[in-house]
Amino acid sequence: MIRLAHSDDLQMMQDIERAAGETFRQLGMDQIADDEPFPVETLGAYAAAGRAWVHVDGLDYPVAYLLADVVDGNGHVEQVSVHPDYAHQGIGHELLHAARIWTRGHGMQRQTLSTFRDVPWNAPYYRRLGFEVLDAGSWGPELTHLMEHEAQLGLTRWPRVAMWRPAVPPV
């Protein structure tokens, strides 16, 4: 089940992020695995704004989450993390769908994200869900700033891409 995140979920969201990050070690991406999740205050701001969703188990404990922003007038997936114990069950897809509905419901035409090009559960996964690579020449000023910030953080040590899909699925 997916629901909006609330204050009781924030530390569990951090734990999910840390656990999900560990999967990057198998690809030699220790810097990503060691990256700390957003502080509780930041997660709380997303939750208060109605831009944080959690997928919960039968006892209402979060096992995955998604954070959304508005970037260049598009619904932007800031973060999506699934605890490895719950991977490969379609939970990420469900969270992305919830964010797509939010995007459409707020009158936005596209859903965007930035991700690692060659990590199997990143760009190749998003491509299977209908996302396409967005060429740098098509980035708006806010997405350009976001991608430049990611480069400053050293994330471009591994190839990164921006991706998009329409807020309304094609018929």
N, C-alpha and C positions, 0 to 999 in steps of 0.2 A: 504494500500500500504506500502511496505517496501522499505526503501532506506538507504544509508549510512548516519550516523549522521554527522552533521556539527556544527560549533561553536555556531550558534544560538540556537541549541537544548539543550545545556549542562545543563542550569539551569532547563529547563523543565524535563530533565532526572532525575535530583535530586528530583524534585517535585513528579515525578512518583514513584521513589523509596520510598520516605517518605509515600505517600498514600498507596502503596502496603504493606509497612511494618506494617501499622496499622491493617491489617487483622490478624497479629500474636497475637494481644491482646486477641482475642476471644479464643485462646488456652493457655492463661496465659504466653505467651512468650513476655513479655513487654520489656525485654532486646533487643530482635531482633527488635521490633517495634521502640525502641528508638535509635537504631544504625543509625548514620548519613551515608548518601550516600557518594560515592567517591567524593573528591573535584573536582571542575570544571577543574583544571589542569590535573588531572588523566583522567577524562572523555575525555578531549581534546586530550590527548596523544593516547587514544584508537581510537578516531575519526581520528586523523591525520595518524594513522597507517592503517586505513581501517578495523578496527576490532570492530566497533560499528555500530549497525543497529538500526533504529527506525521504528516503525509501526506508520503511521500518519493517521489522520482523513481526511475528505474531504477538510479541509482548510490547510492541510500540518502541523498540529500541532501534535507533538509526543504524543502518548497515551501508548506506551510500548517501551522497548528497550532491547537489548542484547549486551553484551560485550564478546569478545572471546580472548583467549590466546593460546599459544602453550605450552603444558605441556608434557614432555617426548615424544615429537614428535607427539603428538595427538592434534587435535583441541579441546580446552577446553572451555566450557561455564563458564565464570567467573561470570556473573550475567545476569539474565533475570527477568525483572519486567514488570508487566502489571498494569496499573491504574485500581483500583477496578471497576470504572464505565464501563470499557470495558472488564471485566473478562468474562470467559465462552463463548467466541466468536471465539475461535480457534486462537487468535493472538499469544499466546505463542508458539503454535505448528508451526505457520508460521515462527516466528523468529528462532526457533530451526532448521527448515528446511533450512532457509537461511544460518545459520551457518554451517549446514551439507554440503551444497553445497560449501561453502568457504573451509571447511576442505578437502573435496574431491578435489577441484580445486587446493589446495596447496600440493597435493600428500600425504596427511595423510590418514591413514587407519581407525582411530577410532575417535569418538567424546566422550569426557569425561566431567564429572561435579561432584561436591560434593553438597550434599543436606541433608535436614532433612529426616530421615527414615520414621517418622510417621505422618508428616504433609500432609494432603490429596492432597494439590496442589504442593507437592514436590515429593518425591520418588514414591508414588503410581501413580501420574500423569505421571512421566517420564517412569515408567514401561509400562504404556499403550502405550507410544510412541516408545517402543522397546528398551529402556535402561535396562541393567541388572546390578545388584550389582557386583562390582569388589572387590574381596577379597583382604584384606590388603597385603597378600603375593604376589599379582600380581601387586602392585603399583610400578611404577618406582620411582627414587629418587626425582624428582620434585613434583610428586603427593604426595609422602610421606611427603615432606617438607610442602606442602600446607596444608595437613590434620593436621600435627603437629602445624602449625601456627593457624589454626582454633581452635584447642584444647587450645592453649595459650590464645586465645581471649575469651574463655569460651563458645564457640558454642557447645561443646560436653556435655553441661548440658542436652541437648536433643540429642538423638542418631543421629549420622551423618553417611552417607555412601558415597562412591565414586561409580559412575555408568559409564557405557560405552555403546555405540552401534557402529556398523560398519558405516563408512562414506558412504558406498554404501548400500542402503536398500536391504535386501534379496529379491530374485525373487520369 
